[in-house]
Amino acid sequence: MIIALTPNLSLDRTLALNLPLVEGQLHRVSKVTVAAGGKGVNLARAVRAFGGESCVAGIVGGFNGQHFRALLDSEGLTGVLEEGEGETRECQALLRSGLHPTEINESGPPYQQGALARLLPRLPKGQVVICGSLAPGTPMSDFSAMLRGMNNPVVDSSGAGLEAAVDAGASLIKPNAQELQALTGSGSLEAARTLYQRSGVRVLLTLGERGAAYVGEEVWEVSAPPVEVRNPVGSGDALLGTFLWARQSGMAIPEALRLAVAAGSANAMLGGPLKLRAQAARELAAQTRVLALT
């Protein structure tokens, strides 16, 4: 079981545009897709796509929170959700063919210590993954204490949340190059090696269209297969979810990383996390290239 604990859940709206986005002009939307959102939901979708067990955990509130619950149920995804104050945020992605989406994300309700305290004892047993941004106003002392109270958590966050994960001794972090640079001063593979040697925290470094690298007791890099990108949103989440599922299933690190990179590419090629299919990822895995750097 992989539990995707997402501190800042959302409703995700993807708006397809037929014409270029021009500031100050009227735009008409040709298609709207609304789904339960947040990095943890995308991760859970990827785990399920490969036949694994996953669970979305977090705090929801207001009418958007009710909508989130209904959308999660409609997909057949398991949720452990706690009712909180305020309105679950909305995130908009403006999508035009051939271009990276323009994303507009609300900040979400503030940190709610009481709701989180009610949620944590309800989590099932399994691998906990902290996914995405923290709720506004989250005290780092509280977040660090939560991590230290968990058994080998995985953290996919940024900024102060990623720094707290390293200080708390998380079992694995998943930064991209920009997030690693903000954390260490460099987004390079060598910076990830230095971070692991200093802290003992394993690093799954995503490199966008280049692929990904794993730095820990072993060091591996996998190049991504060339694909036509339709919508890259959620590709990093698919990569992490697939890697964790593969490792739980007994795959060695290089093979797990190969399949994970292929899943991220399949997500982008097929049009986003709602359309990810395991078979497409398995087919793309044969086009990846694995390099041992140990």
CORJO-V343734 format. One record per pair of residues at least 12 apart in sequence whose C-alpha atoms are under 8 Angstrom apart, sorted by the first residue. I is the first residue (numbers start at 0). J is the second residue. Records with the same first field share a line. If there is no record, write none. Layout:
# CORJO-V343734
I = J + J
This chain:
# CORJO-V343734
0 = 51 + 52 + 53 + 54 + 124 + 125 + 126
1 = 43 + 46 + 52 + 53 + 54 + 125 + 126 + 127 + 128 + 243 + 244
2 = 43 + 53 + 54 + 55 + 56 + 122 + 123 + 125 + 126 + 127 + 128
3 = 39 + 40 + 42 + 43 + 53 + 54 + 55 + 56 + 127 + 128 + 129 + 130
4 = 39 + 55 + 56 + 57 + 127 + 128 + 129 + 130
5 = 37 + 38 + 39 + 40 + 55 + 56 + 57 + 129 + 130 + 131 + 132
6 = 57 + 58 + 129 + 130 + 131 + 132 + 133 + 134
7 = 37 + 57 + 58 + 88 + 107 + 108 + 131 + 132 + 133 + 134
8 = 36 + 37 + 57 + 58 + 59 + 87 + 88
9 = 35 + 36 + 37 + 67 + 87 + 88 + 89 + 90 + 107
10 = 33 + 34 + 35 + 36 + 37 + 63 + 67 + 87 + 88 + 89 + 90
11 = 32 + 33 + 34 + 35 + 36 + 37 + 89 + 90 + 91 + 92
12 = 31 + 32 + 33 + 34 + 89 + 90 + 91 + 92
13 = 31 + 32 + 33 + 91 + 92 + 93 + 94
14 = 28 + 29 + 30 + 31 + 32 + 91 + 92 + 93 + 94
15 = 28 + 29 + 30 + 31 + 93 + 94 + 95
16 = 28 + 29 + 30 + 93 + 94 + 95
17 = 29 + 95
18 = 95
19 = 95
34 = 67 + 70 + 71
35 = 67 + 68 + 70 + 71
36 = 67
37 = 130 + 131
38 = 130 + 131 + 233 + 236
39 = 55 + 128 + 129 + 130 + 131 + 236
40 = 55
41 = 233 + 236 + 237 + 272
42 = 233 + 236 + 237 + 239 + 240 + 241
43 = 55 + 76 + 240
44 = 76 + 237 + 272 + 273
45 = 236 + 237 + 240 + 241 + 272 + 275
46 = 237 + 240 + 241 + 244
48 = 275 + 276 + 277
49 = 241 + 244 + 277
51 = 244
53 = 76 + 77
54 = 76 + 77 + 78 + 79
55 = 76 + 77 + 78 + 79 + 80
56 = 78 + 79 + 80 + 122
57 = 79 + 80 + 81 + 115 + 118
58 = 80 + 81 + 82 + 83 + 114 + 115 + 118
59 = 80 + 81 + 82 + 83 + 84 + 86 + 87
60 = 82 + 83 + 84 + 85 + 86 + 87
61 = 84 + 85 + 86 + 87
62 = 86 + 87
63 = 86 + 87 + 88
64 = 82 + 86 + 87
79 = 118 + 121 + 122
80 = 118
81 = 114 + 115 + 117 + 118
82 = 114
83 = 111 + 114
84 = 108 + 111
85 = 108
86 = 107 + 108
87 = 107 + 108
88 = 104 + 105 + 106 + 107 + 108
89 = 104 + 105 + 107
90 = 102 + 103 + 104 + 105
91 = 103 + 104
94 = 230
96 = 229
97 = 228 + 229
99 = 230 + 231
100 = 230 + 232
106 = 134 + 135
107 = 134 + 135
108 = 134 + 135
109 = 134 + 135 + 136 + 137
110 = 134 + 135 + 136 + 137
126 = 150 + 151 + 152 + 153
127 = 149 + 150 + 151 + 152 + 153
128 = 152 + 153 + 154 + 155
129 = 152 + 153 + 154 + 155 + 156
130 = 154 + 155 + 156
131 = 155 + 156 + 157
132 = 156 + 157 + 160
133 = 156 + 160
139 = 159 + 160 + 163
142 = 160 + 163
143 = 163 + 164 + 166 + 167
146 = 164 + 167 + 169
147 = 167 + 168
151 = 169 + 170
152 = 169 + 170 + 171
153 = 169 + 170 + 171 + 172
154 = 169 + 171 + 172 + 173
155 = 172 + 173 + 174
156 = 173 + 174
157 = 174 + 178
158 = 178 + 181 + 182
161 = 182
162 = 182
165 = 198 + 200
166 = 198
168 = 198 + 199 + 200
169 = 200
170 = 200 + 201
171 = 200 + 201 + 202 + 203
172 = 200 + 201 + 202 + 203
173 = 202 + 203 + 204 + 205 + 239
174 = 202 + 203 + 204 + 205
175 = 204 + 205 + 206 + 207
176 = 204 + 205 + 206
179 = 191
188 = 204 + 212
191 = 204 + 214
192 = 214 + 215
195 = 214 + 215
199 = 215
200 = 215
201 = 213 + 214 + 215
202 = 214 + 215
205 = 235
208 = 223 + 225 + 264
209 = 222 + 223
210 = 222 + 223 + 260
211 = 223 + 256 + 260
212 = 256
213 = 256
217 = 292 + 293
218 = 291 + 292 + 293
219 = 252 + 253 + 289 + 290 + 291 + 292 + 293
220 = 289 + 290 + 291 + 292
221 = 253 + 256 + 257 + 260 + 287 + 288 + 289 + 290
222 = 260 + 287 + 288 + 289
223 = 260 + 261 + 264 + 286 + 287 + 288
224 = 261 + 264 + 283 + 284 + 286 + 287
226 = 264 + 268
227 = 267 + 268
228 = 267 + 268 + 269 + 270
229 = 267 + 268 + 269 + 270 + 271
230 = 266 + 267 + 268 + 269 + 270 + 271
231 = 266 + 267 + 268 + 270 + 271
232 = 267 + 271 + 272
233 = 263 + 266 + 267 + 271 + 272
234 = 262 + 263 + 264 + 266 + 267 + 271 + 272
235 = 263
236 = 263
237 = 259 + 262 + 263 + 266 + 272
238 = 259 + 260 + 261 + 262 + 263
239 = 259
240 = 259
241 = 255 + 258 + 259 + 262
242 = 255 + 256 + 258 + 259
243 = 255
245 = 258
253 = 289
257 = 284 + 287 + 288 + 289
258 = 280 + 281 + 284
260 = 284 + 287
261 = 280 + 281 + 283 + 284 + 287
262 = 275 + 277 + 279 + 280 + 281 + 283
263 = 280
264 = 280 + 283
265 = 279 + 280 + 283
